[in-house]
Amino acid sequence: MDPNLWAYTPASGRATGAGLVGFKVEATDGSIGKVDKHSDEMGSSHIVVDTGPWIFGKHVLLPAGVVSSIDFAAETVHVSRTKDEIKNAPEFEKDSHADDPGYRDELGGYYGGFMG
């Protein structure tokens, strides 16, 4: 697993402490929902996206390393993955997976397979 996957890249424009909740989230091929919550915790930074009707009201957890840029003026987070890559990720259970290291390892392995 790539440890850099769980940190925002300098190119993302992420300002520590700046709120992202409610921002739109755009995959490389279209909108996937809105940020429901985010974490800046060292080594496990991520966003949780409420996908709304796109995948039947599910939530997805995206490691911070997939955030390619943040447009604060437009309140939009851009991620470097397609809608299908996100939809096919290991299923996220909001109430049990957010703090589960095993789930983060599984997700990191999945998204890490698309890295560089």
Buried (B, 14 or more C-beta within 10 A) or exposed (E): BBEBBBBBBEEBBBEEEEEBEEBBBBBEEEBBBBBBBBBBEEEBBBBBBBBBEBBEEBBBBBBBBBBBBBEBEEBBBBBBBBBEBBBEBBEBEBEEBBEBEEBBEBBBEBBBEEEE
